[in-house]
Amino acid sequence: MSALWPLPLPVTVMRPAAVPAVPAGGGYQHSIKVDGFRAIAAASAEKLVLHSRSGRDLSAEIPEAAALLRDVLPAGTVLDGEVCAVQDGARMDFAGLLRTAAWRRAHGMAVVYVVLDALALGGQDVRPLPLRQRWTLLGEALQGTPLRPVMATEDREVALQWAADLAPAGVEGIVSRRWDSPYNPRLARAWVKWRRTDTVDAAVLAVLGPPRRPHAVRVLLEGVAVTTSPRLTSVQAAQVARAAAGHLGAVRTRADGTAEHSVTAGLVAEVRATSGRHRTVTFVRLRPPD
């Protein structure tokens, strides 16, 4: 550990495990899942370090965030948070983080740092403390600064409502953290994440793979042709094969060697599309014909 920092840098961050539903029952804090770069901010009397979860220096890539944090964080502070680009005062735009600071300024895009957790305060490593105590200390430390902690609640239903209401602003889902957990990346289930999904209908454009055992379908979703993933189950493949039989048109070979058969019938698939930049479209079933 350097004399500059109360804990070794770069910090290994907590990574929430994916779950199919927000945990029920007590003992959890539920916060919105924002869409940005995970970033550790560490301040000493001499410098400010801003690094990604992989340890990459973000100060040059996102100088606005580094400047903001340099001005407000007292020496001996280490925070876990997310750097977000915000358009029109509310909507998060992950792609904006991949642009230059000059581009963001020209397009009226602000950069904010959403604080997730406190790792060190006043030169003391607080990671061994339970989240409930760290959260209280964090709130006290942020008073009088422009920084704010992530929106969080103990009420599961409130969190789910936030996820629905704030989806247009780029909120991807909910991160649930055990109140009694220390900040320890070895605790794999202390933090979990649920990503909001939507089930929608989409026109089937093509089937991929052997017509009698297709492994994916290509659908038209929001005006864009996308391929479903993961691979169709045997039951799903059989359903698609039966419905498409006699309605296959032209075939082409994709770059990976997979045969793609166009579908001439008006088949409609129910698909589940995750929100956020890591979007996937999962096949659920074919809709019965009208």
Buried (B, 14 or more C-beta within 10 A) or exposed (E): EEEBBBBEBBBEBBEBEEBEEBBEEEEBBBBBBBBBBBBBBBBBEEEBBBBBBEEEEBBEBBBBBBBBBBEBBEBBBBBBBBBBBBBEEEBBBBEBBEBEBEEBEEEEBBBBBBBBBBBBBEEEBBBEBEBBBBBEBBEEBBEEBEBEBBBBBEEBEEBBEBBEEBBEBBBBBBBBBBBEBBBEEEEEEBBBBBBBBEEBEBBBBBBBBEBEEBBBBBBEBEEEEBBBEEBBEEEBBBBBBEBBEEBBEEEEEEEEEBBBBBBEBEBBBBBBBBBBEEEBBBBBEBBEEE
